[in-house]
Amino acid sequence: MMYGWNTGMGGFGGGLLSILIIIGAIVGIVFLVQWLISINKQSSERSSENETQQSAEEILKQRYARGEITREEFQKILEEIK
């Protein structure tokens, strides 16, 4: 029977290696989660910008359709929005 330091994954060095691998895996998971969160934030910021732009264009079209602004004003504002 073999008891003591020379069991398992090669003794004390193997145990230390196992701990380092586990710590490395945990650190890797943390970085992966942070990266995924940052990608999600960027995506949601882009979609909200697009929604705002579409909303502004819709409002502008409605104002033009009601006759509140002239065609020149419509075109000028539309260029500023884009």
PDB file of N, CA, C and O in Angstrom:
ATOM      1  N   MET A   1       0.820  -1.170   0.000  1.00  0.00           N
ATOM      2  CA  MET A   1       0.000   0.000   0.000  1.00  0.00           C
ATOM      3  C   MET A   1       0.869   1.241   0.000  1.00  0.00           C
ATOM      4  O   MET A   1       1.933   1.297   0.618  1.00  0.00           O
ATOM      5  N   MET A   2       0.359   2.253  -0.736  1.00  0.00           N
ATOM      6  CA  MET A   2       1.126   3.484  -0.822  1.00  0.00           C
ATOM      7  C   MET A   2       0.310   4.611  -0.207  1.00  0.00           C
ATOM      8  O   MET A   2      -0.738   4.988  -0.729  1.00  0.00           O
ATOM      9  N   TYR A   3       0.788   5.135   0.883  1.00  0.00           N
ATOM     10  CA  TYR A   3       0.149   6.267   1.541  1.00  0.00           C
ATOM     11  C   TYR A   3       1.148   7.412   1.615  1.00  0.00           C
ATOM     12  O   TYR A   3       2.358   7.196   1.569  1.00  0.00           O
ATOM     13  N   GLY A   4       0.641   8.612   1.728  1.00  0.00           N
ATOM     14  CA  GLY A   4       1.552   9.729   1.925  1.00  0.00           C
ATOM     15  C   GLY A   4       1.614  10.644   0.731  1.00  0.00           C
ATOM     16  O   GLY A   4       0.620  10.844   0.034  1.00  0.00           O
ATOM     17  N   TRP A   5       2.782  11.197   0.496  1.00  0.00           N
ATOM     18  CA  TRP A   5       2.950  12.224  -0.515  1.00  0.00           C
ATOM     19  C   TRP A   5       2.887  11.686  -1.933  1.00  0.00           C
ATOM     20  O   TRP A   5       2.590  12.454  -2.849  1.00  0.00           O
ATOM     21  N   ASN A   6       3.145  10.445  -2.154  1.00  0.00           N
ATOM     22  CA  ASN A   6       3.250   9.918  -3.506  1.00  0.00           C
ATOM     23  C   ASN A   6       1.971   9.244  -3.979  1.00  0.00           C
ATOM     24  O   ASN A   6       2.042   8.261  -4.717  1.00  0.00           O
ATOM     25  N   THR A   7       0.829   9.727  -3.588  1.00  0.00           N
ATOM     26  CA  THR A   7      -0.439   9.157  -4.054  1.00  0.00           C
ATOM     27  C   THR A   7      -1.172  10.181  -4.902  1.00  0.00           C
ATOM     28  O   THR A   7      -0.820  11.360  -4.907  1.00  0.00           O
ATOM     29  N   GLY A   8      -2.153   9.742  -5.592  1.00  0.00           N
ATOM     30  CA  GLY A   8      -2.983  10.659  -6.372  1.00  0.00           C
ATOM     31  C   GLY A   8      -2.305  11.069  -7.655  1.00  0.00           C
ATOM     32  O   GLY A   8      -1.863  10.223  -8.432  1.00  0.00           O
ATOM     33  N   MET A   9      -2.223  12.364  -7.878  1.00  0.00           N
ATOM     34  CA  MET A   9      -1.692  12.893  -9.136  1.00  0.00           C
ATOM     35  C   MET A   9      -0.202  13.191  -9.045  1.00  0.00           C
ATOM     36  O   MET A   9       0.241  14.229  -9.538  1.00  0.00           O
ATOM     37  N   GLY A  10       0.543  12.357  -8.459  1.00  0.00           N
ATOM     38  CA  GLY A  10       1.974  12.537  -8.433  1.00  0.00           C
ATOM     39  C   GLY A  10       2.474  13.227  -7.181  1.00  0.00           C
ATOM     40  O   GLY A  10       3.526  13.864  -7.215  1.00  0.00           O
ATOM     41  N   GLY A  11       1.775  13.124  -6.115  1.00  0.00           N
ATOM     42  CA  GLY A  11       2.250  13.689  -4.860  1.00  0.00           C
ATOM     43  C   GLY A  11       1.863  15.138  -4.681  1.00  0.00           C
ATOM     44  O   GLY A  11       0.871  15.607  -5.239  1.00  0.00           O
ATOM     45  N   PHE A  12       2.661  15.842  -3.896  1.00  0.00           N
ATOM     46  CA  PHE A  12       2.362  17.225  -3.535  1.00  0.00           C
ATOM     47  C   PHE A  12       2.321  18.129  -4.773  1.00  0.00           C
ATOM     48  O   PHE A  12       1.452  18.995  -4.874  1.00  0.00           O
ATOM     49  N   GLY A  13       3.227  17.940  -5.688  1.00  0.00           N
ATOM     50  CA  GLY A  13       3.261  18.745  -6.914  1.00  0.00           C
ATOM     51  C   GLY A  13       2.008  18.565  -7.744  1.00  0.00           C
ATOM     52  O   GLY A  13       1.514  19.524  -8.336  1.00  0.00           O
ATOM     53  N   GLY A  14       1.492  17.367  -7.797  1.00  0.00           N
ATOM     54  CA  GLY A  14       0.258  17.105  -8.533  1.00  0.00           C
ATOM     55  C   GLY A  14      -0.935  17.773  -7.890  1.00  0.00           C
ATOM     56  O   GLY A  14      -1.812  18.298  -8.577  1.00  0.00           O
ATOM     57  N   GLY A  15      -0.966  17.754  -6.559  1.00  0.00           N
ATOM     58  CA  GLY A  15      -2.056  18.421  -5.855  1.00  0.00           C
ATOM     59  C   GLY A  15      -2.018  19.920  -6.075  1.00  0.00           C
ATOM     60  O   GLY A  15      -3.059  20.548  -6.265  1.00  0.00           O
ATOM     61  N   LEU A  16      -0.839  20.492  -6.053  1.00  0.00           N
ATOM     62  CA  LEU A  16      -0.680  21.917  -6.308  1.00  0.00           C
ATOM     63  C   LEU A  16      -1.094  22.252  -7.740  1.00  0.00           C
ATOM     64  O   LEU A  16      -1.734  23.274  -7.991  1.00  0.00           O
ATOM     65  N   LEU A  17      -0.724  21.384  -8.664  1.00  0.00           N
ATOM     66  CA  LEU A  17      -1.111  21.580 -10.059  1.00  0.00           C
ATOM     67  C   LEU A  17      -2.626  21.551 -10.210  1.00  0.00           C
ATOM     68  O   LEU A  17      -3.192  22.351 -10.955  1.00  0.00           O
ATOM     69  N   SER A  18      -3.279  20.642  -9.515  1.00  0.00           N
ATOM     70  CA  SER A  18      -4.736  20.561  -9.564  1.00  0.00           C
ATOM     71  C   SER A  18      -5.379  21.838  -9.051  1.00  0.00           C
ATOM     72  O   SER A  18      -6.338  22.336  -9.640  1.00  0.00           O
ATOM     73  N   ILE A  19      -4.857  22.365  -7.965  1.00  0.00           N
ATOM     74  CA  ILE A  19      -5.390  23.604  -7.405  1.00  0.00           C
ATOM     75  C   ILE A  19      -5.203  24.758  -8.390  1.00  0.00           C
ATOM     76  O   ILE A  19      -6.110  25.568  -8.580  1.00  0.00           O
ATOM     77  N   LEU A  20      -4.026  24.833  -9.015  1.00  0.00           N
ATOM     78  CA  LEU A  20      -3.773  25.890  -9.990  1.00  0.00           C
ATOM     79  C   LEU A  20      -4.698  25.777 -11.203  1.00  0.00           C
ATOM     80  O   LEU A  20      -5.165  26.786 -11.731  1.00  0.00           O
ATOM     81  N   ILE A  21      -4.953  24.568 -11.630  1.00  0.00           N
ATOM     82  CA  ILE A  21      -5.868  24.358 -12.761  1.00  0.00           C
ATOM     83  C   ILE A  21      -7.273  24.812 -12.385  1.00  0.00           C
ATOM     84  O   ILE A  21      -7.944  25.464 -13.184  1.00  0.00           O
ATOM     85  N   ILE A  22      -7.721  24.479 -11.192  1.00  0.00           N
ATOM     86  CA  ILE A  22      -9.053  24.891 -10.744  1.00  0.00           C
ATOM     87  C   ILE A  22      -9.140  26.416 -10.656  1.00  0.00           C
ATOM     88  O   ILE A  22     -10.122  27.004 -11.109  1.00  0.00           O
ATOM     89  N   ILE A  23      -8.128  27.056 -10.081  1.00  0.00           N
ATOM     90  CA  ILE A  23      -8.114  28.520  -9.982  1.00  0.00           C
ATOM     91  C   ILE A  23      -8.109  29.143 -11.380  1.00  0.00           C
ATOM     92  O   ILE A  23      -8.819  30.117 -11.633  1.00  0.00           O
ATOM     93  N   GLY A  24      -7.320  28.586 -12.270  1.00  0.00           N
ATOM     94  CA  GLY A  24      -7.278  29.082 -13.650  1.00  0.00           C
ATOM     95  C   GLY A  24      -8.633  28.962 -14.344  1.00  0.00           C
ATOM     96  O   GLY A  24      -9.047  29.862 -15.075  1.00  0.00           O
ATOM     97  N   ALA A  25      -9.315  27.846 -14.109  1.00  0.00           N
ATOM     98  CA  ALA A  25     -10.639  27.653 -14.701  1.00  0.00           C
ATOM     99  C   ALA A  25     -11.631  28.684 -14.155  1.00  0.00           C
ATOM    100  O   ALA A  25     -12.436  29.231 -14.909  1.00  0.00           O
ATOM    101  N   ILE A  26     -11.575  28.948 -12.856  1.00  0.00           N
ATOM    102  CA  ILE A  26     -12.474  29.931 -12.245  1.00  0.00           C
ATOM    103  C   ILE A  26     -12.193  31.326 -12.814  1.00  0.00           C
ATOM    104  O   ILE A  26     -13.122  32.052 -13.166  1.00  0.00           O
ATOM    105  N   VAL A  27     -10.924  31.694 -12.901  1.00  0.00           N
ATOM    106  CA  VAL A  27     -10.562  32.998 -13.466  1.00  0.00           C
ATOM    107  C   VAL A  27     -11.029  33.087 -14.918  1.00  0.00           C
ATOM    108  O   VAL A  27     -11.547  34.123 -15.335  1.00  0.00           O
ATOM    109  N   GLY A  28     -10.855  32.035 -15.679  1.00  0.00           N
ATOM    110  CA  GLY A  28     -11.307  32.019 -17.068  1.00  0.00           C
ATOM    111  C   GLY A  28     -12.817  32.192 -17.193  1.00  0.00           C
ATOM    112  O   GLY A  28     -13.293  32.905 -18.077  1.00  0.00           O
ATOM    113  N   ILE A  29     -13.558  31.549 -16.320  1.00  0.00           N
ATOM    114  CA  ILE A  29     -15.019  31.679 -16.338  1.00  0.00           C
ATOM    115  C   ILE A  29     -15.430  33.110 -16.006  1.00  0.00           C
ATOM    116  O   ILE A  29     -16.339  33.661 -16.627  1.00  0.00           O
ATOM    117  N   VAL A  30     -14.756  33.712 -15.020  1.00  0.00           N
ATOM    118  CA  VAL A  30     -15.072  35.097 -14.647  1.00  0.00           C
ATOM    119  C   VAL A  30     -14.833  36.028 -15.831  1.00  0.00           C
ATOM    120  O   VAL A  30     -15.679  36.872 -16.124  1.00  0.00           O
ATOM    121  N   PHE A  31     -13.693  35.891 -16.520  1.00  0.00           N
ATOM    122  CA  PHE A  31     -13.413  36.731 -17.681  1.00  0.00           C
ATOM    123  C   PHE A  31     -14.419  36.490 -18.802  1.00  0.00           C
ATOM    124  O   PHE A  31     -14.831  37.436 -19.474  1.00  0.00           O
ATOM    125  N   LEU A  32     -14.816  35.250 -19.010  1.00  0.00           N
ATOM    126  CA  LEU A  32     -15.803  34.923 -20.034  1.00  0.00           C
ATOM    127  C   LEU A  32     -17.141  35.590 -19.737  1.00  0.00           C
ATOM    128  O   LEU A  32     -17.771  36.147 -20.636  1.00  0.00           O
ATOM    129  N   VAL A  33     -17.575  35.537 -18.489  1.00  0.00           N
ATOM    130  CA  VAL A  33     -18.847  36.161 -18.103  1.00  0.00           C
ATOM    131  C   VAL A  33     -18.764  37.679 -18.292  1.00  0.00           C
ATOM    132  O   VAL A  33     -19.705  38.280 -18.810  1.00  0.00           O
ATOM    133  N   GLN A  34     -17.665  38.306 -17.884  1.00  0.00           N
ATOM    134  CA  GLN A  34     -17.506  39.750 -18.063  1.00  0.00           C
ATOM    135  C   GLN A  34     -17.526  40.120 -19.544  1.00  0.00           C
ATOM    136  O   GLN A  34     -18.134  41.124 -19.916  1.00  0.00           O
ATOM    137  N   TRP A  35     -16.891  39.349 -20.371  1.00  0.00           N
ATOM    138  CA  TRP A  35     -16.854  39.604 -21.805  1.00  0.00           C
ATOM    139  C   TRP A  35     -18.258  39.506 -22.405  1.00  0.00           C
ATOM    140  O   TRP A  35     -18.657  40.352 -23.205  1.00  0.00           O
ATOM    141  N   LEU A  36     -19.007  38.468 -22.013  1.00  0.00           N
ATOM    142  CA  LEU A  36     -20.362  38.311 -22.524  1.00  0.00           C
ATOM    143  C   LEU A  36     -21.263  39.459 -22.080  1.00  0.00           C
ATOM    144  O   LEU A  36     -22.106  39.919 -22.851  1.00  0.00           O
ATOM    145  N   ILE A  37     -21.093  39.923 -20.850  1.00  0.00           N
ATOM    146  CA  ILE A  37     -21.886  41.051 -20.354  1.00  0.00           C
ATOM    147  C   ILE A  37     -21.560  42.312 -21.149  1.00  0.00           C
ATOM    148  O   ILE A  37     -22.466  43.066 -21.504  1.00  0.00           O
ATOM    149  N   SER A  38     -20.287  42.550 -21.432  1.00  0.00           N
ATOM    150  CA  SER A  38     -19.915  43.756 -22.191  1.00  0.00           C
ATOM    151  C   SER A  38     -20.463  43.704 -23.613  1.00  0.00           C
ATOM    152  O   SER A  38     -20.879  44.730 -24.151  1.00  0.00           O
ATOM    153  N   ILE A  39     -20.471  42.536 -24.223  1.00  0.00           N
ATOM    154  CA  ILE A  39     -21.040  42.398 -25.568  1.00  0.00           C
ATOM    155  C   ILE A  39     -22.536  42.677 -25.524  1.00  0.00           C
ATOM    156  O   ILE A  39     -23.068  43.341 -26.413  1.00  0.00           O
ATOM    157  N   ASN A  40     -23.212  42.179 -24.506  1.00  0.00           N
ATOM    158  CA  ASN A  40     -24.647  42.399 -24.371  1.00  0.00           C
ATOM    159  C   ASN A  40     -24.958  43.875 -24.187  1.00  0.00           C
ATOM    160  O   ASN A  40     -25.926  44.375 -24.760  1.00  0.00           O
ATOM    161  N   LYS A  41     -24.149  44.588 -23.391  1.00  0.00           N
ATOM    162  CA  LYS A  41     -24.361  46.028 -23.183  1.00  0.00           C
ATOM    163  C   LYS A  41     -24.188  46.790 -24.489  1.00  0.00           C
ATOM    164  O   LYS A  41     -24.994  47.664 -24.808  1.00  0.00           O
ATOM    165  N   GLN A  42     -23.148  46.466 -25.245  1.00  0.00           N
ATOM    166  CA  GLN A  42     -22.903  47.157 -26.509  1.00  0.00           C
ATOM    167  C   GLN A  42     -24.054  46.928 -27.476  1.00  0.00           C
ATOM    168  O   GLN A  42     -24.475  47.847 -28.179  1.00  0.00           O
ATOM    169  N   SER A  43     -24.556  45.715 -27.509  1.00  0.00           N
ATOM    170  CA  SER A  43     -25.657  45.383 -28.401  1.00  0.00           C
ATOM    171  C   SER A  43     -26.916  46.143 -28.022  1.00  0.00           C
ATOM    172  O   SER A  43     -27.617  46.660 -28.892  1.00  0.00           O
ATOM    173  N   SER A  44     -27.207  46.213 -26.724  1.00  0.00           N
ATOM    174  CA  SER A  44     -28.422  46.914 -26.298  1.00  0.00           C
ATOM    175  C   SER A  44     -28.299  48.413 -26.526  1.00  0.00           C
ATOM    176  O   SER A  44     -29.297  49.068 -26.828  1.00  0.00           O
ATOM    177  N   GLU A  45     -27.088  48.980 -26.389  1.00  0.00           N
ATOM    178  CA  GLU A  45     -26.892  50.400 -26.657  1.00  0.00           C
ATOM    179  C   GLU A  45     -27.124  50.704 -28.126  1.00  0.00           C
ATOM    180  O   GLU A  45     -27.736  51.718 -28.459  1.00  0.00           O
ATOM    181  N   ARG A  46     -26.644  49.844 -29.002  1.00  0.00           N
ATOM    182  CA  ARG A  46     -26.853  50.047 -30.429  1.00  0.00           C
ATOM    183  C   ARG A  46     -28.321  49.970 -30.789  1.00  0.00           C
ATOM    184  O   ARG A  46     -28.807  50.782 -31.576  1.00  0.00           O
ATOM    185  N   SER A  47     -29.040  49.005 -30.226  1.00  0.00           N
ATOM    186  CA  SER A  47     -30.450  48.865 -30.563  1.00  0.00           C
ATOM    187  C   SER A  47     -31.263  50.042 -30.041  1.00  0.00           C
ATOM    188  O   SER A  47     -32.212  50.467 -30.700  1.00  0.00           O
ATOM    189  N   SER A  48     -30.914  50.579 -28.870  1.00  0.00           N
ATOM    190  CA  SER A  48     -31.653  51.729 -28.357  1.00  0.00           C
ATOM    191  C   SER A  48     -31.369  52.971 -29.201  1.00  0.00           C
ATOM    192  O   SER A  48     -32.256  53.806 -29.375  1.00  0.00           O
ATOM    193  N   GLU A  49     -30.142  53.111 -29.732  1.00  0.00           N
ATOM    194  CA  GLU A  49     -29.837  54.227 -30.621  1.00  0.00           C
ATOM    195  C   GLU A  49     -30.657  54.120 -31.895  1.00  0.00           C
ATOM    196  O   GLU A  49     -31.171  55.129 -32.378  1.00  0.00           O
ATOM    197  N   ASN A  50     -30.792  52.925 -32.452  1.00  0.00           N
ATOM    198  CA  ASN A  50     -31.581  52.731 -33.658  1.00  0.00           C
ATOM    199  C   ASN A  50     -33.050  53.035 -33.399  1.00  0.00           C
ATOM    200  O   ASN A  50     -33.709  53.646 -34.241  1.00  0.00           O
ATOM    201  N   GLU A  51     -33.575  52.618 -32.249  1.00  0.00           N
ATOM    202  CA  GLU A  51     -34.964  52.889 -31.914  1.00  0.00           C
ATOM    203  C   GLU A  51     -35.197  54.385 -31.778  1.00  0.00           C
ATOM    204  O   GLU A  51     -36.238  54.882 -32.210  1.00  0.00           O
ATOM    205  N   THR A  52     -34.259  55.111 -31.192  1.00  0.00           N
ATOM    206  CA  THR A  52     -34.388  56.547 -31.034  1.00  0.00           C
ATOM    207  C   THR A  52     -34.385  57.225 -32.394  1.00  0.00           C
ATOM    208  O   THR A  52     -35.188  58.123 -32.644  1.00  0.00           O
ATOM    209  N   GLN A  53     -33.490  56.802 -33.270  1.00  0.00           N
ATOM    210  CA  GLN A  53     -33.411  57.389 -34.598  1.00  0.00           C
ATOM    211  C   GLN A  53     -34.700  57.119 -35.368  1.00  0.00           C
ATOM    212  O   GLN A  53     -35.230  58.034 -35.998  1.00  0.00           O
ATOM    213  N   GLN A  54     -35.211  55.917 -35.337  1.00  0.00           N
ATOM    214  CA  GLN A  54     -36.443  55.591 -36.033  1.00  0.00           C
ATOM    215  C   GLN A  54     -37.605  56.395 -35.459  1.00  0.00           C
ATOM    216  O   GLN A  54     -38.474  56.862 -36.195  1.00  0.00           O
ATOM    217  N   SER A  55     -37.610  56.547 -34.160  1.00  0.00           N
ATOM    218  CA  SER A  55     -38.664  57.301 -33.521  1.00  0.00           C
ATOM    219  C   SER A  55     -38.625  58.761 -33.969  1.00  0.00           C
ATOM    220  O   SER A  55     -39.669  59.348 -34.254  1.00  0.00           O
ATOM    221  N   ALA A  56     -37.438  59.349 -34.032  1.00  0.00           N
ATOM    222  CA  ALA A  56     -37.298  60.734 -34.465  1.00  0.00           C
ATOM    223  C   ALA A  56     -37.741  60.889 -35.918  1.00  0.00           C
ATOM    224  O   ALA A  56     -38.393  61.873 -36.267  1.00  0.00           O
ATOM    225  N   GLU A  57     -37.394  59.933 -36.755  1.00  0.00           N
ATOM    226  CA  GLU A  57     -37.817  59.986 -38.156  1.00  0.00           C
ATOM    227  C   GLU A  57     -39.329  59.889 -38.272  1.00  0.00           C
ATOM    228  O   GLU A  57     -39.942  60.599 -39.068  1.00  0.00           O
ATOM    229  N   GLU A  58     -39.928  59.015 -37.481  1.00  0.00           N
ATOM    230  CA  GLU A  58     -41.380  58.866 -37.520  1.00  0.00           C
ATOM    231  C   GLU A  58     -42.074  60.154 -37.096  1.00  0.00           C
ATOM    232  O   GLU A  58     -43.049  60.577 -37.719  1.00  0.00           O
ATOM    233  N   ILE A  59     -41.568  60.775 -36.034  1.00  0.00           N
ATOM    234  CA  ILE A  59     -42.143  62.034 -35.566  1.00  0.00           C
ATOM    235  C   ILE A  59     -42.010  63.100 -36.652  1.00  0.00           C
ATOM    236  O   ILE A  59     -42.948  63.853 -36.914  1.00  0.00           O
ATOM    237  N   LEU A  60     -40.833  63.154 -37.281  1.00  0.00           N
ATOM    238  CA  LEU A  60     -40.603  64.117 -38.345  1.00  0.00           C
ATOM    239  C   LEU A  60     -41.573  63.889 -39.509  1.00  0.00           C
ATOM    240  O   LEU A  60     -42.134  64.845 -40.044  1.00  0.00           O
ATOM    241  N   LYS A  61     -41.769  62.640 -39.898  1.00  0.00           N
ATOM    242  CA  LYS A  61     -42.698  62.321 -40.987  1.00  0.00           C
ATOM    243  C   LYS A  61     -44.117  62.727 -40.628  1.00  0.00           C
ATOM    244  O   LYS A  61     -44.854  63.238 -41.471  1.00  0.00           O
ATOM    245  N   GLN A  62     -44.499  62.500 -39.380  1.00  0.00           N
ATOM    246  CA  GLN A  62     -45.845  62.874 -38.944  1.00  0.00           C
ATOM    247  C   GLN A  62     -46.029  64.392 -38.980  1.00  0.00           C
ATOM    248  O   GLN A  62     -47.075  64.884 -39.401  1.00  0.00           O
ATOM    249  N   ARG A  63     -45.012  65.126 -38.537  1.00  0.00           N
ATOM    250  CA  ARG A  63     -45.093  66.592 -38.558  1.00  0.00           C
ATOM    251  C   ARG A  63     -45.192  67.105 -39.993  1.00  0.00           C
ATOM    252  O   ARG A  63     -45.943  68.040 -40.273  1.00  0.00           O
ATOM    253  N   TYR A  64     -44.436  66.491 -40.896  1.00  0.00           N
ATOM    254  CA  TYR A  64     -44.493  66.890 -42.296  1.00  0.00           C
ATOM    255  C   TYR A  64     -45.863  66.562 -42.894  1.00  0.00           C
ATOM    256  O   TYR A  64     -46.422  67.360 -43.645  1.00  0.00           O
ATOM    257  N   ALA A  65     -46.392  65.403 -42.562  1.00  0.00           N
ATOM    258  CA  ALA A  65     -47.699  64.994 -43.078  1.00  0.00           C
ATOM    259  C   ALA A  65     -48.814  65.915 -42.572  1.00  0.00           C
ATOM    260  O   ALA A  65     -49.787  66.149 -43.289  1.00  0.00           O
ATOM    261  N   ARG A  66     -48.688  66.437 -41.358  1.00  0.00           N
ATOM    262  CA  ARG A  66     -49.707  67.335 -40.805  1.00  0.00           C
ATOM    263  C   ARG A  66     -49.546  68.762 -41.321  1.00  0.00           C
ATOM    264  O   ARG A  66     -50.408  69.610 -41.092  1.00  0.00           O
ATOM    265  N   GLY A  67     -48.442  69.022 -42.017  1.00  0.00           N
ATOM    266  CA  GLY A  67     -48.224  70.351 -42.569  1.00  0.00           C
ATOM    267  C   GLY A  67     -47.575  71.314 -41.589  1.00  0.00           C
ATOM    268  O   GLY A  67     -47.593  72.525 -41.806  1.00  0.00           O
ATOM    269  N   GLU A  68     -47.009  70.794 -40.524  1.00  0.00           N
ATOM    270  CA  GLU A  68     -46.370  71.657 -39.530  1.00  0.00           C
ATOM    271  C   GLU A  68     -45.035  72.206 -40.014  1.00  0.00           C
ATOM    272  O   GLU A  68     -44.604  73.270 -39.570  1.00  0.00           O
ATOM    273  N   ILE A  69     -44.377  71.488 -40.920  1.00  0.00           N
ATOM    274  CA  ILE A  69     -43.084  71.933 -41.448  1.00  0.00           C
ATOM    275  C   ILE A  69     -43.108  71.843 -42.967  1.00  0.00           C
ATOM    276  O   ILE A  69     -43.867  71.067 -43.547  1.00  0.00           O
ATOM    277  N   THR A  70     -42.264  72.650 -43.598  1.00  0.00           N
ATOM    278  CA  THR A  70     -42.180  72.623 -45.059  1.00  0.00           C
ATOM    279  C   THR A  70     -41.282  71.474 -45.516  1.00  0.00           C
ATOM    280  O   THR A  70     -40.636  70.804 -44.711  1.00  0.00           O
ATOM    281  N   ARG A  71     -41.263  71.270 -46.837  1.00  0.00           N
ATOM    282  CA  ARG A  71     -40.440  70.199 -47.380  1.00  0.00           C
ATOM    283  C   ARG A  71     -38.957  70.469 -47.139  1.00  0.00           C
ATOM    284  O   ARG A  71     -38.199  69.546 -46.840  1.00  0.00           O
ATOM    285  N   GLU A  72     -38.542  71.725 -47.267  1.00  0.00           N
ATOM    286  CA  GLU A  72     -37.145  72.089 -47.048  1.00  0.00           C
ATOM    287  C   GLU A  72     -36.744  71.836 -45.589  1.00  0.00           C
ATOM    288  O   GLU A  72     -35.662  71.320 -45.307  1.00  0.00           O
ATOM    289  N   GLU A  73     -37.646  72.215 -44.666  1.00  0.00           N
ATOM    290  CA  GLU A  73     -37.369  71.971 -43.248  1.00  0.00           C
ATOM    291  C   GLU A  73     -37.291  70.474 -42.964  1.00  0.00           C
ATOM    292  O   GLU A  73     -36.440  70.014 -42.203  1.00  0.00           O
ATOM    293  N   PHE A  74     -38.203  69.716 -43.596  1.00  0.00           N
ATOM    294  CA  PHE A  74     -38.212  68.259 -43.422  1.00  0.00           C
ATOM    295  C   PHE A  74     -36.881  67.656 -43.859  1.00  0.00           C
ATOM    296  O   PHE A  74     -36.291  66.852 -43.137  1.00  0.00           O
ATOM    297  N   GLN A  75     -36.414  68.045 -45.037  1.00  0.00           N
ATOM    298  CA  GLN A  75     -35.172  67.487 -45.562  1.00  0.00           C
ATOM    299  C   GLN A  75     -33.964  67.903 -44.713  1.00  0.00           C
ATOM    300  O   GLN A  75     -33.061  67.101 -44.474  1.00  0.00           O
ATOM    301  N   LYS A  76     -33.957  69.152 -44.266  1.00  0.00           N
ATOM    302  CA  LYS A  76     -32.855  69.641 -43.446  1.00  0.00           C
ATOM    303  C   LYS A  76     -32.787  68.896 -42.115  1.00  0.00           C
ATOM    304  O   LYS A  76     -31.716  68.468 -41.684  1.00  0.00           O
ATOM    305  N   ILE A  77     -33.944  68.749 -41.471  1.00  0.00           N
ATOM    306  CA  ILE A  77     -33.984  68.053 -40.172  1.00  0.00           C
ATOM    307  C   ILE A  77     -33.633  66.581 -40.341  1.00  0.00           C
ATOM    308  O   ILE A  77     -32.936  66.002 -39.508  1.00  0.00           O
ATOM    309  N   LEU A  78     -34.117  65.980 -41.422  1.00  0.00           N
ATOM    310  CA  LEU A  78     -33.837  64.561 -41.684  1.00  0.00           C
ATOM    311  C   LEU A  78     -32.330  64.339 -41.850  1.00  0.00           C
ATOM    312  O   LEU A  78     -31.804  63.341 -41.357  1.00  0.00           O
ATOM    313  N   GLU A  79     -31.638  65.234 -42.523  1.00  0.00           N
ATOM    314  CA  GLU A  79     -30.184  65.122 -42.666  1.00  0.00           C
ATOM    315  C   GLU A  79     -29.486  65.259 -41.320  1.00  0.00           C
ATOM    316  O   GLU A  79     -28.507  64.562 -41.054  1.00  0.00           O
ATOM    317  N   GLU A  80     -29.986  66.157 -40.466  1.00  0.00           N
ATOM    318  CA  GLU A  80     -29.397  66.344 -39.143  1.00  0.00           C
ATOM    319  C   GLU A  80     -29.589  65.104 -38.266  1.00  0.00           C
ATOM    320  O   GLU A  80     -28.708  64.741 -37.486  1.00  0.00           O
ATOM    321  N   ILE A  81     -30.732  64.472 -38.401  1.00  0.00           N
ATOM    322  CA  ILE A  81     -31.015  63.274 -37.609  1.00  0.00           C
ATOM    323  C   ILE A  81     -30.065  62.149 -37.997  1.00  0.00           C
ATOM    324  O   ILE A  81     -29.534  61.444 -37.138  1.00  0.00           O
ATOM    325  N   LYS A  82     -29.860  61.993 -39.285  1.00  0.00           N
ATOM    326  CA  LYS A  82     -29.008  60.892 -39.766  1.00  0.00           C
ATOM    327  C   LYS A  82     -27.582  61.300 -39.580  1.00  0.00           C
ATOM    328  O   LYS A  82     -26.674  60.538 -39.911  1.00  0.00           O
TER     329      LYS A  82
END
